[in-house]
Amino acid sequence: MQIFPSWAGMGAKLPSELDVDTPNLNPDFAPRRFGRFELRPGERVLLADGAPVTLGARAFDLLVAFADRPGTLITKDDLLATVWPGVVVEENNLQVQVSTLRKILGQSALATIPGRGYRFNLPVASAKADADTATVTGTEPTDGASDQGPPSRAHTNLPSRLPLLYGRAADVAAIVALLREHPVVTVTGSGGIGKTRVAQAVAKQILTEAATDYSDGVWWVELAALADGELVPSAVAEAMGLRIPGERPTALALRSQLAAQRILLVLDNCEHLADAVASLIDAVTSGAPHASVLVTSQETLKATDEHVYRISGLAVPADTDVEHASQSGAIELFAARAQAADPRFTLTATNLPAVVEVCRHLDGIPLAIELAAARLPLLGVEGLRARLHERFNLLTGGARVVLRRHQTLRATLEWSHALLTPDEQTVFRRLGGFAGGFSLEAAQHVASDEHIDPWTTLDHLGALVDKSLVLAEGDAVPRYRMLETTRAYALERLTEAGEMQATLRRHAHAMLALLEPLEQYEWRRPASAGIVPEAKVELDNVRAALEWADKANDGPLAVALASVTHSVWWSSSHMAEGLARCLAVRRHVDSGVSATIAARFWLTIAKLGLYSTRRESYDAAVRATTLYRDLKDDQRTFEALTFAAVQGTRFASVVEMGAELDEAAQLERQDWPARQRAKLAFARCFWFARQGRIDEALASAHQQVAICREGGVELAALYAMSNVTLMEVLLGRWQEALDQSRACIARLYELGADTGAGHLYHSEMLALLMLDRSDEALAAARNAYPRLVHEGDQYRLLLPLALINALAGRLEAAARIIGFDGAAQTRSGENASIVAEELHGRLDPLLAARLSADDRQRLAAEGAAMHEVDAFSLALSGGIT
């Protein structure tokens, strides 16, 4: 079996196909050495520290296969074909031999890649170099062409009319193409994903092709209602109308009937009869060279020559434009089913956002969408959206032609769940504790216990992938996830088992174990490295774990976890959210938290609030400085001091900032990473600017950029350019500031890092404003706003936006914006912005010329009472008259 896309047909043979003189063994008999072991293939001996190790024949052959390809993923099917050539065996035989090798070599010697295979982790030394460099090529056998022309009419038991299929054209075309190349194709995917309808469409297309090779028919065999695997041959014979002697036809008897026929068999719903169906397929295809088989199953069959095509949910659009969205498969299906249930329904710009949200939360699963649309006359679109959390009660009923196990989404999942072993069910429900996907290591941490060890957990995870209950995404480093509907079902099972709290605790500890090593990453990662790769993908897991730890009142765990989350919030552009979530657990800091974790926690808050208008971030930087100073950690003390100095621009005096900078300068070491050393120049820039020493501030900003560039940290240098451009604005060099800002923004777009361009857009806005190009300045402000919101620094836009409104003749709006800004500044206790004087110098004369002092005071009071969302809505519409 191979998973599509495969290497078949590309010239290279698989390891199990290589032409060698000795079965199961590599022709190179040179000894291999790994650790304290020596493997001698020619003598069939394994030595440990020079002493022979007792090893069975299958385990020995398996070890040779691994030693031939160290560090490489080897699929389970390749291993089965190599160790048991020409023999149909259960996959658990392979697992038994792997377990034997792990007991001898160590658990970490063999890595399980669920849904893929295994990887040998030990470095292997061989006496013969380049033993594996030879390339063996070959060609795929081809069937002889038929002398007959295309048939005038194919035989079939397919219905003459099939339901319309939405959003599956590419899937159908791909499967048809696979069937032209391979005798066995399995369409797999989760329950309700639409495997049967896709297979029907494939069969219909093949049947109607003018040049079809299936002159003896396309036959549909429904196996869902079959409980006994021995009856599978009878079901096929009955569907085809064949008369086979004997009370119960066998696979061999069926093969003899089909030996000369050109047919396509479609075996639908095979997951509960996987072994019997695989045996039948192997028997038929080995003796009927012109027979092809298309299978639908939630689980791969492991049949010989099986190629797997996985289908996922229907496409859900990213935007809410009616014309484009209505062409996506999920929306098209919902609209069709909704109109069937309620002819008055029409997709409009008003209801489209709710429809998109419903389809997205249902993962684009066709069955779930159809069941939801059937509820439309009762609940309406908004009612459907509001009740998504009750999805298993909501999604009941359906068309009468649907299988009984598909009448409700719950029944579909219960069918799949019942096919699992007890231990697989345990791992399945525990994996429901993850939000947004998980890694192998995290899965081991959460799903293992005293009865299911970490390595067995990976085997069970692989089974769940095979059965389409867990999705595997990515190749080099796979990441796993459940569909949201599947996860909701797993959580129900977790609650019923009484394991919810224990599992969520393990989940929180798993996140801590994953993120804790990354806390040192800032000080050791290569200059060329960008965002911490492991961090961004854990955003949803971190949210869930923090919420649980806080609500469970596990103070030490909540604080420890919050203290290592900076890389998650930064890499996902959610700094403001991270700050709020970390501040929410600060009440736990005094509940038995060590000084090291407390220091790390306060430093994380300082990092997250670097640009925030919340005084707590400055206070956190000061606390972190004190704690790290006591811990004699010069690196973290330096870091905390520079953050305190930067935030001191808003909340401290010039003297306090200067003292923090002097101490940081004494701690600095030239062998520290550039991205760390640059922070001192960053802080000095704003210390000089606070004093009106703009030329010196500009020099420090250039020094920050230079250190980053010399250290090879391009992204940090580009972000630092926002300080250069801001100082250029303050020096009156507006065109230079504009050109530099736009060049840096363009480069960030090229690097795919434009989400961090908020402060560069701020500089661009200020430069344009000073150049009397207020319409362009407003466009820059609109670009800056969503980016600065993520950092909690959106308030720096208020005074410039007030000026933009005033220049547009919206003087009352400008006065209200000034009032809101002033009230916000009073609440936070921050110092005046370094650009405030310049802006007020332009704003105040404009307002005084048209508004009385009483009017300005009244409007300012109205602005002070506004909600933030309303204030920014008013400010950002400033170009509209």
PyMOL commands that set and color helices and strands:
alter all, ss='L'
color gray80, all
select helices_A, chain A and resi 15-17+57-68+76-83+91-105+107-109+169-181+195-208+229-240+251-258+271-287+322-325+329-341+352-361+366-374+376-386+388-394+404-406+409-418+422-431+440-447+454-466+484-496+500-524+533-536+539-551+555-562+566-571+575-584+586-588+595-608+615-630+634-651+654-667+674-690+694-710+714-730+734-750+754-756+758-770+774-791+794-807+811-828+836-850+853-864+868-876
alter helices_A, ss='H'
color red, helices_A
select strands_A, chain A and resi 2-3+32-34+37-40+45-48+51-52+73-75+110-113+117-120+125-126+184-188+218-222+263-268+291-297+306-310+471-473+479-481
alter strands_A, ss='S'
color yellow, strands_A
deselect
rebuild
show_as cartoon
